[in-house]
Amino acid sequence: MKVSTKGRYALRLMLDIALYEKEKPVRLKEVAKRQELPVKYMENIVSVFVKAGFLKSVRGPQGGYQLTKAPGEYTVGAILRLTEGNMSPVDCLETEENPCQRSDQCVTLKIWKELDAAIKSVIDRYTLEDLLDWQKEQGDEYYI
């Protein structure tokens, strides 16, 4: 399993909005400038979050984007799943029922299940609130 650029940028976007939305809705141009990311790429990611109800769009001269819930309600796993899809390390674990015809004989399945559980235990344990706390410990500049 490898998190793509889209997944990493999505985390940066959500963290940036969580950091700066207290004053007013956050504009994508501001996020893109602070994060040194292309605005067009951010637009694609933000549309996924708006459709999923993770962000809301505020129109007008003071418009931008805001979180729809508290930062502690967004897990890293939920953010990554929206942009990356299923986070399972192998295809046979992507659904509740294993579709592999060899699963009852597969000696490596135990490894894949353990790896899957380990990934989920990390990405579903941490939230945007945790990232905000870590950010406060480090200071103003942050990198993902």
HELIX and SHEET records of a PDB file:
HELIX    1   1 THR A    5  TYR A   20  1                                  16    
HELIX    2   2 LEU A   28  GLN A   35  1                                   8    
HELIX    3   3 VAL A   39  LYS A   51  1                                  13    
HELIX    4   4 PRO A   71  GLU A   73  5                                   3    
HELIX    5   5 VAL A   76  GLU A   84  1                                   9    
HELIX    6   6 ASP A   91  LEU A   93  5                                   3    
HELIX    7   7 LEU A  109  ILE A  123  1                                  15    
HELIX    8   8 LEU A  128  GLN A  138  1                                  11    
SHEET    1   A 2 LEU A  55  VAL A  58  0                                        
SHEET    2   A 2 GLY A  64  LEU A  67 -1                                        
END                                                                             
